[in-house]
Amino acid sequence: MSDYFDIFLNAYGGYASYLWNEIVNPTWKSYFWWLIAVSLFFFVLEVVIPWRKKQNVLRRDFWLDAFYMFFNFFIFSLIIYNAASDVVVNLFNDGIMAISGGFDLQKSNPMNSLPMWSILLIGFLVRDFVQWWIHRLLHRSEKLWEFHKVHHSVQEMGFAAHLRYHWMENIVYRTLEYIPLALLGIGLYDFFIIHIFTLAWGHFNHSNITVSGRVTGGIIGLLVGIVFVGGFFDVNVFAEISALTTVGVLFLAVTLGSLLLGPFMKKIFNSPEMHIWHHTEDLPEERYYGVNFGLTLACWDYIFGTAYVPQEGRNNKLGFPGVEHFPESFLGQNMNGFK
């Protein structure tokens, strides 16, 4: 037991040092500065190409949502989640070893021999699929819905609304998604690229912009091109090519992504046009428990029959019945669900 207590204490100091180092020594792997950069990118887009043109740039509760961004991704991790999760991870792995007679989940997993790109792809698909079911659970369970109401209390949509959610959701999501990922040998913190990609797409889903599938298809093509040229396939055939050839390869990837994926992007990936209906207050009675539960991928909703985009929802009234009586302060919202 003392070993787990030491892990708990060390995790506090380790995460605090990590976070401080990220802030004062920015690198391409600094999650803190990626959050800033991605947020500023979508803020500029909302200024330049707003979908709801009459909505203020600094919309209702903008600064509250901005605080939620840093609380849920950094402060909460520093105070509570990171230390506790280190203990849970070690308990889970030790339990597997005890039950199996010494099987080390991390060292013996066959996925360890797969190339990095396939591990990233599998990790992303499994995580998104599990999160889709957890999201449905948040709507179906009366108790969990009281926590999830914080996210649905947004009445004017913008990118920062992505990260307005009750801190209990961190615990629910991380607890339930850890087991399937751990069984695959995939750690929660191992895949920086997945985190940045899902962060950016979550901002996109909530942002006050609209773009065609051709554009988002081109972006996916660009990302695939970067992964390919960057050698994430463990076979970097372009290791010695010129900068001009690299640009040509990336241009080809963008073109193919736009042409081939463009027509299907809004059925594969979530979008502001689809996600706005998830936050709509007035839904048909048969959709009482909600619609469009996808976080990054939309395909799960089309597969399981929860997709719902009957028309353009740009000016939909957002929230839930009684939202006008919901607490407006950060403290009041985060006490909700415990009363």
Secondary structure as UniProt FT lines:
FT   HELIX           2..24
FT   TURN            28..29
FT   HELIX           31..48
FT   TURN            53..54
FT   TURN            60..61
FT   HELIX           62..70
FT   HELIX           71..75
FT   HELIX           77..81
FT   HELIX           82..100
FT   HELIX           105..108
FT   HELIX           110..113
FT   HELIX           116..140
FT   HELIX           142..152
FT   HELIX           159..163
FT   HELIX           167..183
FT   TURN            184..185
FT   TURN            188..189
FT   HELIX           192..206
FT   HELIX           213..229
FT   TURN            230..233
FT   TURN            237..240
FT   HELIX           243..256
FT   HELIX           257..261
FT   HELIX           262..264
FT   HELIX           265..268
FT   HELIX           272..278
FT   HELIX           285..287
FT   TURN            288..289
FT   HELIX           299..304
FT   TURN            314..315
FT   TURN            321..322
FT   HELIX           323..325
FT   HELIX           330..335
FT   TURN            336..337
//
